[in-house]
Amino acid sequence: MNVQPAGGLLEFLQRVPDPRGRLGRRHPLSAMLAAVVCATLCGFRGIRPVVHWLELHGVGMWHLLGFRRQPPVRQTFANVLAEIDPDLLEAVLLEFVEQLELSHETGSPGSSVKTGTIPSSATVTSAEPLDVEIWDGKTLRGTRHSERRAEQVLIRIQHTLAKVLSSTAISSDTNESKTAYDLIRRLILKGKLIVGDAAYCQREICEAIVEQEADYLVTVKGNQPQLLHDIEQAFVIPRSFSPLRRA
């Protein structure tokens, strides 16, 4: 079994500060976080499912993840995860994914460029592919409550690689559009194409994207009635129009 990728993950997760005191570190934090990552990738989402995933695997898997004894119970996972800085953990995981992509591009079989004769029928283009980001708000499953709004996050996805670039919590006192606007002002988006639904069809959002020297592609719906009307009219064919030439 090739365990190099898992080992790399553990090395990255060791960068996450352990919020526990020395006496409370019965289980390595990197092992617990690695278990959460691997279980989630296998479709076991939530603390109970993570513990169940560990139970389904034996001692060999526990050791690969970095555990030195039987993995912790659900409450231990809950207590530790509640103290972890989610933004820092996200940054570490994104850096790990980028490192995997880089190693794949530079070291995988067939990644080297071969020279040869280009067939005369081939079309050669030097244009670089668009750097497309898809922005979308998501509601977290299981967070709906009768007394408060469900928890929501703004997800940024790199289209070509289908990679999540970031997830930003949407505060209960704001909405997706305002969260997106604040995020645009903080990021470097030069040269990117930002794709979003009707929530992003706002003047201030589009202007902020242009100020960043980026482009946008957004859906127009009823929240911008005049703009929607103008677009529809631009595609209306006058009744007097005829594609046939007049004699």
KAMOLIN-V872270 format. One line per field, one symbol per residue. phi: phi as a letter, one per 40 degrees, with the letter a starting at -180 (. if undefined). burial: 1 if it has 9 or more other ideal C-beta (glycine too) atoms within 8 Angstrom, else 0. A space follows every 10 residues. Layout:
phi = ???
burial = ???
This chain:
phi = .cbddccccc cccccccccc ccccccbdcc cccccccccc ccgcbhcddc ccccccbccd cdccchcbad dccdccdccc cccccccccc cccccccccc ccccccbcdg cccbciccdc ccbbbbcccc cbbbbacbcc cgbcacbacc cbbbbbbccc cfbccabbcc cccaaccccc cccdcccbbd gcbcbacccc cbdccccccc ccgbbbbbcb bccbcccccc ccccbccdcc cbccccc
burial = 0000010111 0110010001 0000101111 1111111111 0001001011 1111000000 1100111000 1000011101 1001000111 0111111011 1011000000 0000000000 0000000000 1111111011 0000000001 0111111110 0001001101 0000011011 1011000010 0111110111 1100110111 0101010101 0001001100 1000000000 0000000
